[in-house]
Structure formats: structure tokens, C-alpha cells
Amino acid sequence: MSPEQARQSWSRWWFPAALLMSAACVAVTLLAGDMANIGYVMRRLGTFSLSGENSIGAWWSGTLLLIIGLHAFDGFFRYRSTPRIARAWLVLGIVMSFLAMDEISSVHERIHGGMLMMAAICGLGGAFTIISLFFSSQRRTSFWLAAGFAILAFAMIQDDFLQHMQIWVGHMRFRQMLEEGTELFAMLLFVRVTMVNTFGSDEVRNDASHVMFGIIPRVLPGLMVAGMVIAPLLAYFSDRFPDHLRGHTASWQAGAALFLAALLVLPGISQPKKGNNLSRYSLAALCLAFSASAVFINPYFFNSVNKVVFSLFCTALGVLWFINTRKGQREFHGLLGATCASLMLLVWVHDSLLLTYWVEAAMAMLVLYGNATLDQQRVLITRPAPAAVPIRGLSDPAGSSAT
């Protein structure tokens, strides 16, 4: 399958899949109270609710914002020849990436005046993007982005002011569903508008040099260094300011890194669809599952069952890395897998909240690097070897034939 066919294949289901997942989360948000009284399975499905933190619903909301940011960064790389448009998409990508971090780690809820800070970031970043695109060839796109920011602002107003009105007494579930549903509606609008930067359309033609989600391989070396440096800092912050009812910065880092790791191994995203696609999809599904688990499984309640689950993750990861790498790379990925297993062993031996947060984030960064260095992606993260320089006086069959 050619890169153009791969883009068309992914673009056909990308938005419908996001819409379906979002609709399921909104429905569960409305029914979560009833589901909690039915049984264990229904209580687990209740974690898809958007009304709380440290849940699959919170993970999906933050991941959706991250996806918007990735699409916006693709716009920056696609339109680098037009600086005004490129800067607009770059600013939008930064804003959405920050919102994704805040959605999972609850930063603004821990800061006095945090809501005003969020409003200022969204307002200034959104205004810059909208105005820049308005005075360019993408004026129509600026209208849709303005509508998205307006809906997002309405959701913020609901969260900060309308929740205290007496009209919601006795209808709290419906209020939560309306508030969270409004946020997701704005996010889906952003996805629909920005995904053109990644997958192309009739108006936006693809070129051979464009790479879907190209920001990931481009910033991977710096991202790895920064990720490993900030992992202990975020772990300390999460441990120093404990609140099991709010999100955690270390969980955000782990969830985001594992989601990026899943994108890197999806067939057709970073390499053509060929070979053992089933094992590639399995590896991506495993990373997605544990991206959500990093947010959903609260380290406050990291019991032996959760330790077993994460240990099985390390085992399955090692098997899938073995299947998806060539013989020359298996030793390296075996070393990465052994490192992940050793980190998991530390959590078994020493039951510490700070250590658990750090291991969670560090393992996620190692998985990201492991997926990025599979044979199929080696071209995206390594520089080509320098050409051999012939030494005068040495016999060379090709050179002698040429002479």
C-alpha cells in the first residue's frame, strides 16, 4: 500500500472512531450512577465517565486534545513555505498540547486563579491562530476554529459559574453530561478541522515528503532527553502534592508517551502496510491499553493485582518487540525489555508512591523509544551513514572498470 493509499485508509475511519468513542463516554457520564449499582463489569465500564479524574474518560479527553495538537503540528510542517500559516498552526499545537496535559494532570485546579490562566492561554493562542489564518488563504478554516473556541469557552463558563445555579438541583448527572459533552463537541470540531493537515483532502493535496504525525520522529531525540529528565521531577510533584481525586502529572507523561508509541507502530502511519501487520496492530493496541491504564490505575491504589497486570505488560511487550524486530536489533530491544522488567521489579520490592510514579513515567519513555527504533522506523530517527571515500592506490573493481 502506497503512502497516499494509507492516508486515505486512515482518514476514512479516523473521525468516525473518535466520534464513536466520545459518544460512548458521554452516554456513560449520564448513566454512571446507575451502572455503579449493577455489578463489577458495569462499574468498570463506569470508568469511561467524563465527570471524574483518573478515569478512562479523562484519558480520552486528554488524548483527544493531544491528537488535535499533533494535527496542528502537521499543519506547521506542511505549510512551512508560508510562514504566517505555519506559525498559526504551531501556536495552536502548543496550546492544545498544554490543554491535554492540564486535562489529565489537573494543573489549573491546583493553582489559585487557574481557570483565568486557562482562559488567557486559550484566548491569546486561539486569537493569534484565528487572526493569522483569517488573513491568509485559510480564511474558511479560521471561522471553524473560532466556532470551536467559542464552544470551548461556553464549556468553561458552565464549569465555573452555571454549576452553582439552583436549576441543576436534582439534575446533577445531566449537568455533568451537558458540560463534558460540550467540551467533547468542541474537541471533535477541532479534530475535524485540523485532521486535514495530517491526511490531506481534495483542497489540501499531499506531497511525497509529508509524514503523518511527523512531529514525533522529528522531535524524538529531544523528547527522550527531556522526558527522562522531567520524569523524576513530575514524580516528585505528584508525590509531594497528593490528591487521589485529581489527576497527576506523572500519569499524564506516561499516558501521552504510550499513546505516541502506539501511533509510531500503526501500519500505514509511519511505514507502509506490509509484513506482519497483525503483530503491529497488537503492539499498538497494547500501548493504547496501557496508555489508558497509566491514567486510570491510580498509584494510590497500586495493589498486587495492578502490579501483576503491569508485569504482564512488560512480558507481552518483549514478545511483540521480538516478533517485530530483525535479528540484528533483537539484542537491543531485549535490553530495553529487560530494563522495563527491572524497573517493574523495583515496584514489587519497594512499595513507594514516589518510586511508582517515576517507574510509570520512565517505562513509558523507554517503550516510546523502543517502538521508534523498530527496523521499520529506523529511517525516521537515524541519519544516513556518510558515503565511503575511496582511498587512492587501493584496488576497487568498480573504480578500475570505470577507468
Residue pairs with C-beta under 8 A, 6 or more apart in sequence:
1 9
1 268
1 272
1 273
1 274
2 272
3 206
3 208
3 272
4 206
6 212
6 267
6 268
6 269
6 272
6 273
7 198
7 199
7 200
7 206
7 212
7 268
8 199
9 268
9 273
10 199
10 212
10 268
10 269
11 195
11 199
11 200
14 195
14 199
15 188
15 191
15 192
15 195
18 64
18 67
18 188
18 191
19 188
21 60
22 60
22 64
22 184
22 187
22 188
24 48
25 48
25 49
25 50
25 56
25 57
25 60
25 61
25 180
25 184
26 50
26 177
26 180
26 181
26 184
28 35
28 45
28 46
28 48
28 49
28 50
28 57
29 49
29 50
29 51
29 57
29 173
29 176
29 177
29 180
29 181
30 173
30 174
30 176
30 177
32 46
32 49
32 51
32 173
33 173
35 42
35 43
35 45
35 46
36 42
36 43
36 46
47 55
47 56
47 57
47 296
48 55
48 56
48 57
48 60
49 55
49 57
50 57
50 58
50 60
50 61
50 176
50 180
50 181
50 183
50 184
51 57
51 176
51 180
52 58
52 245
53 106
53 245
53 246
53 247
54 244
54 246
54 247
54 248
54 251
54 295
54 296
54 298
55 295
55 296
56 292
56 295
56 296
57 180
58 103
58 104
58 247
58 295
59 104
59 255
59 291
59 292
59 295
59 296
60 292
61 103
61 180
61 183
61 184
61 187
62 100
62 101
62 103
62 104
62 252
62 255
62 256
62 295
63 100
63 255
63 256
63 259
63 291
64 184
64 187
64 188
64 191
65 96
65 97
65 99
65 100
65 103
65 187
66 96
66 97
66 100
66 256
66 259
67 191
68 92
68 96
68 187
68 190
68 191
68 194
69 92
69 93
69 94
69 95
69 96
69 97
69 100
70 93
70 198
70 213
70 215
70 216
70 263
71 191
71 194
71 195
71 197
71 198
72 89
72 90
72 92
72 93
72 96
72 194
72 197
73 89
73 90
73 93
73 214
73 215
74 89
74 197
74 198
74 210
74 212
74 213
74 214
74 215
75 85
75 86
75 88
75 89
75 92
75 93
75 194
75 197
76 86
76 87
76 89
76 90
76 93
76 215
77 86
77 210
77 211
77 214
77 215
77 218
78 89
78 197
78 204
78 210
79 85
79 86
79 89
80 86
82 136
82 137
84 132
84 135
84 136
85 132
85 133
85 136
85 137
85 138
87 132
88 128
88 129
88 132
88 133
88 136
88 138
89 129
89 197
91 125
91 128
91 129
91 132
92 125
92 126
92 129
92 145
92 194
93 215
94 125
95 121
95 122
95 125
95 126
95 129
96 190
98 121
99 118
99 121
99 122
100 252
100 256
101 107
101 249
101 252
101 256
102 108
102 118
103 247
104 247
104 251
104 252
104 255
104 256
104 295
105 247
105 248
105 249
105 251
105 252
106 243
106 246
106 247
106 248
107 114
107 249
108 114
108 115
108 117
108 118
109 246
110 241
110 243
110 246
111 117
115 156
115 159
115 160
118 156
119 153
119 156
122 149
122 152
122 153
122 156
123 149
123 153
126 145
126 146
126 149
129 142
129 145
130 142
130 145
130 146
130 149
131 142
133 139
133 141
133 142
133 145
134 142
141 193
144 189
144 192
144 193
145 190
145 193
147 189
148 186
148 189
148 190
148 193
149 186
151 182
151 185
151 186
151 189
152 183
152 186
152 187
154 182
155 179
155 182
155 183
155 186
158 175
158 178
158 179
158 182
159 179
162 168
162 175
162 179
163 175
163 179
168 174
168 175
196 203
196 204
197 204
198 212
198 213
199 212
200 206
200 210
211 217
211 270
211 380
212 269
212 270
213 263
213 269
213 270
216 223
216 260
216 263
216 264
216 270
216 372
217 264
217 270
217 372
217 377
217 380
217 381
220 368
220 369
220 372
220 380
220 381
221 381
223 368
224 365
224 368
224 369
227 253
227 257
227 361
227 365
227 368
228 362
228 365
230 253
231 250
231 253
231 358
231 361
231 362
231 365
232 358
234 249
234 250
234 252
234 253
234 357
234 361
235 250
235 354
235 355
235 357
235 358
235 360
235 361
236 354
237 249
237 250
238 248
238 249
238 250
238 251
238 299
238 357
239 353
239 354
239 357
242 300
242 353
244 298
244 300
244 301
247 295
248 299
248 357
250 299
250 357
250 358
250 360
250 361
251 294
251 295
251 299
251 357
251 360
252 295
253 361
253 364
253 365
254 291
254 294
254 295
254 360
254 361
254 363
254 364
255 291
255 292
255 294
255 295
255 364
256 291
257 361
257 364
257 365
257 367
257 368
258 287
258 288
258 290
258 291
258 294
258 364
258 367
258 368
259 287
259 288
259 291
260 368
261 287
261 291
261 364
261 367
261 368
261 370
261 371
261 372
262 283
262 284
262 285
262 287
262 288
262 291
262 371
263 269
263 270
263 284
264 270
264 368
264 371
264 372
264 377
265 280
265 283
265 284
265 287
265 324
265 371
265 374
265 377
266 280
266 281
266 284
267 273
267 274
267 277
267 280
267 281
270 376
270 377
270 380
271 376
271 377
275 376
276 323
276 324
279 320
279 323
279 324
280 324
282 320
283 317
283 320
283 321
283 324
283 371
286 313
286 316
286 317
286 320
287 367
287 371
290 310
290 313
291 364
293 309
293 310
294 360
294 364
297 306
297 309
299 353
299 356
299 357
299 360
300 353
302 347
302 356
307 344
307 347
307 348
310 344
310 347
311 341
311 344
311 348
314 337
314 340
314 341
314 344
314 363
315 341
317 337
317 340
317 367
317 370
318 333
318 334
318 337
318 340
318 341
321 330
321 333
321 334
321 336
321 337
321 370
321 374
322 330
322 333
322 334
324 374
324 375
324 376
325 333
325 374
325 375
326 375
329 373
329 374
329 375
332 373
333 370
333 373
333 374
336 366
336 369
336 370
337 370
339 366
340 363
340 366
340 367
343 359
343 362
343 363
344 359
344 363
346 355
346 359
347 355
347 356
347 359
371 377
372 380
372 381
373 381
390 396
390 399
